[in-house]
């Protein structure tokens, strides 16, 4: 389980394969100086949201030492979400599906899950 720290007050614990995808999308948005709204369900059951912008510090800590394979279909799905009005939504279902990516060999052009 890795951790994404945004600024000084927001912390999101995510399975490493999920964190790798979220990290890639957030960095892609910040590289073009676009803020991104990130939404997730906190461990206490509350929905948390943070608007990540280029002036914020981002710290990503992975439990694994080596690089994680990224699934293009999931990156595209997350980027569409990040570009939408609701922002990058990390639902329990999406997190479970992306976490499963780490349990199987990466596929070069895997189809995006329905949703």
C-alpha positions, 0 to 999 in steps of 0.5 A: 500500500503506497501513499500520495501526500498532497500539500501538508494535510491530505493523504491518500493510501492506495495499492501500489498499482493504483497509486502508479496510475493516479500519480501518472495522471496527476503529474500529466495535469501538473506538467501543463499547469492544470489543477486537478480535483482528486476525490476518494473515500477516506477510511472513516467512510467520508468522501474527501476531495482535494484540488491539486495545483502546480504550487502544491508539493506532492510526495508519493511513497510506494511499498515496492522498489521496482517500477510498476507497469501502467495500463494504457486503457486505465490511464486514458479512463482516469485522464477522462475523469480528471478532465471532467467536472467531477475530477479524478474520482477514486471509487472503491470499484475502480481501485479494486479493478486497478489493484488487480492489475498488479496481480496479472501480467500487463497487457499492451492494449487491454480494453478499458473496463466498462463504466 
